[in-house]
Amino acid sequence: MDLSHIINHLGESHERYQGAGAPPVYQTNNFVFETVDDMRKALAFEMDTPFYTRGNNPTVTILREKIAALEGAEECLMFGSGSAAISAGILSSVQSGDHIVCVRKPYSWTNKLLNLFLPRYGVTATMVDGTDPENFRKAIQPNTRLIMLESPNSLTFEVQDIPAVVAIAQEHGILTAIDNSYATPLNQQPILMGVDMVFHSASKYLSGHSDVVAGVLCCSRKKAEQIFKSEFMTLGGVLSPHDAWLVLRGLRTLPLRMERVAESTPRVVDFLAAHPGVAHVYYPFLLSNPQYEVARKQMKRPGGQFSILLRTDSIEGADRFCNSLKRFLMACSWGGYESLIFPMSTLYGSANYQNNEIPWNLVRFYVGLEDPELLIADLAQALEKMGMGE
Ligand SMILES: *Cc1c(COP(=O)(O)O)cnc(C)c1O
């Protein structure tokens, strides 16, 4: 199925909504039936039929069809956040006594799920350096049920060789899952590489305008039915019809936004990599990155997120750099229209700071849709204000 068809038409039928061009927001929690038999039929297929919006809603269904097609998956379930999707998918794969192998330094709330939340229910996790697929094999125990990937992972953007890890998992009959938020289905399609479950924070690129929190789980029809009947309906972390509509609207321009970001980010990265005020750049598509070839092999295009280590001895220097930026806004999240920075030094003294693998002079960047030359000029002046080595 071609990308234009998926983005512009799939799952929509104007005659069902009185010819409306844009699909309506079905802002209702329930759906009414003429006869007992109609109601009985709807209840029997709640995953596919509007009955109650915690299960199925027509606005959300359009989105499910489009995202499943983009991922090359049989099914997609939408959630009220990326974290809700990841939690439901991981919970569906384990029971008390089971074990998970996960790439080190995943998204912070994935880390909390695996290392704080699940141990309360007798599920343990081993975190491994994902740059060598053999590390996953070494961490496998007789009770390992799931290998969880995030490629590239958060903050330092190491890549995992997805087909190599899938091969190891399949040898052992272990499920695989991946957080694919960084790449989007346009740049990386893990289902086609044999991964069982794909997650997204749709709060990022898929919605693309920093105005919604949403999550995606793509998998086989069989797995989706199993998750729908238990974690999805029980935990109830569903996406509202209005937020689904916002994601649908954002999705219309996903290919354009991903192209723009793929063009401008390497230019910004090249400028920073050559600047004496920058000690290191973490970016999968940097030529000097030892993982460049793996990144190229499994991702079609560069993304907009990267991190740098500032060459400064003091938090004050790092703060001065960040405070001096005018075109990069300071905020969490990414994937919207606006360029952003997230300075790690802000986490010092915060209850959220548990990951001392990440140094305080690291700044995470997202390059949005602005003119990259203006962004580069802004970085140049802020690096000058930072000064060096004081
Ligand atoms: C933001 C993010 C999440 C969580 O998504 P929410 O929609 O904020 O719950 C998960 N994984 C990655 C890589 C993220 O950046």
The ligand as an SDF file (V2000), in Angstrom:
LIG
                    3D

 15 15  0  0  0  0  0  0  0  0999 V2000
    8.0730   10.4510   25.1460 C   0  0  0  0  0  0  0  0  0  0  0  0
    8.5290    9.0770   25.0040 C   0  0  0  0  0  0  0  0  0  0  0  0
    7.7820    8.0100   25.5200 C   0  0  0  0  0  0  0  0  0  0  0  0
    6.5540    8.2000   26.3590 C   0  0  0  0  0  0  0  0  0  0  0  0
    5.5060    8.6890   25.6240 O   0  0  0  0  0  0  0  0  0  0  0  0
    4.3090    9.5450   26.2980 P   0  0  0  0  0  0  0  0  0  0  0  0
    3.4030    9.7470   25.1450 O   0  0  0  0  0  0  0  0  0  0  0  0
    4.9140   10.8030   26.8250 O   0  0  0  0  0  0  0  0  0  0  0  0
    3.7420    8.7080   27.3800 O   0  0  0  0  0  0  0  0  0  0  0  0
    8.2250    6.7230   25.2800 C   0  0  0  0  0  0  0  0  0  0  0  0
    9.3640    6.4970   24.5960 N   0  0  0  0  0  0  0  0  0  0  0  0
   10.1100    7.4880   24.0930 C   0  0  0  0  0  0  0  0  0  0  0  0
   11.3490    7.1560   23.3460 C   0  0  0  0  0  0  0  0  0  0  0  0
    9.7330    8.8060   24.2960 C   0  0  0  0  0  0  0  0  0  0  0  0
   10.4930    9.7930   23.8350 O   0  0  0  0  0  0  0  0  0  0  0  0
  1  2  1  0
  2  3  1  0
  2 14  2  0
  3  4  1  0
  3 10  2  0
  4  5  1  0
  5  6  1  0
  6  7  2  0
  6  8  1  0
  6  9  1  0
 10 11  1  0
 11 12  2  0
 12 13  1  0
 12 14  1  0
 14 15  1  0
M  END
$$$$
